[in-house]
Amino acid sequence: MNDFESRWQRLVAAARQAPAPAAGAAPYGFATRVAARALGGERPALLAVFGRFSVRALWVAGLLMLASVAVHYLGNTGEDDSDQSQFDPVAEVMSASSS
């Protein structure tokens, strides 16, 4: 038992003389644990992937909508020379059904 006590006291004295760890340093083995968790972890669920891409799709759809509204208003000169302004589909259907 005496041999254990003397070794223990030497270890405790050596531990007291060890330099203090840096304040911002990561704990021992932190990088290994992070890498192991990243490589060995589960793949993201399908729903999580869908959620990530749906937000991006929402932004793209919003930008396309704004672009189409801008093109519509910038391209509309106020003059309507086409024959479509005089085309009445309801009157066409009503006249076809009454005959």
N, C-alpha and C positions, 0 to 999 in steps of 0.2 A: 504494500500500500504506500510505502514511503517513496518508492520509485515513481508511482503515478503522481503523487503530490508534487514532487520536484519537477517533473516534466510539465505538469499543469501550470505551475508557477512560472516556468520559463516561457511557456506559450502565452500566458496572460501578459507577462512583461513585454514580450515581443509585439503583441497586439497593441499595447498602449503606446509603443514607440512608432507604430506605423503612421504614415502621413494621412491626414484627413482627406476623404474624397472631395473632388471638386463639387461645387454647389450645383452646377448645371449638367453634371455628367449623368449619363444613363446608368442604371444598375447593371451589374455583371450579367451577361447573357441576354440582355434586352434585344439586341439586334438579331440574335439567333432565334429567339422566341417569335419576334415579329416576322422574320422570313419563313419560319416553319408554319406559322398560322396563315400567312398569305398563300403559300404554296400548297398547304395541305387542307385548306378550308373547303367548305362546300361551295359549289358554284351558285351564283345568284339564281333565285327562283325565276321562273318565266314571268310571273306577275311583276317582279321588281324590274326586269328588263323592259317589259311592256310599259311600265310606269315611267321609266326614264325616257324612252323614245316617244311616248305620247305627249309629254310636255314639249319636247322639241317639235313634234308635228303640230302642236297647237300654235307655237310661235310662227312656224312656216305658213300655216293656214291663215293666221292673222295678217302676216305681211302680204300674202297673195291677195287677200281680201282688200286691204288698203290700196295695193297697187291697181287692182281692177277698178275700184271706185275712182281712183285718181285718173286712170285712163279714160273711164267713161265720162267724167266731167270735163276733162281737158279736150277730149275728142268731140264733145257735143257742141256744135256751133250754134244751135238754136234753130237752124233751118232744116226742114224735113221735106226733101224733094222726092222721097221714095213713094211708091204706090202702096206701101204697107200701112200708111196712115189712113187710107180710105178702105182698107180691107176689114170687114166686120165678120168674124167667124161665126158669131151667134146668129146673125141674119142669114148667113149661108146655110147653116144647119136648119134653121126654122123654115126657110123657103124650100129646102130639099125635102123636109119631112111633110110639108103641107101639100106637096104636089102628088 
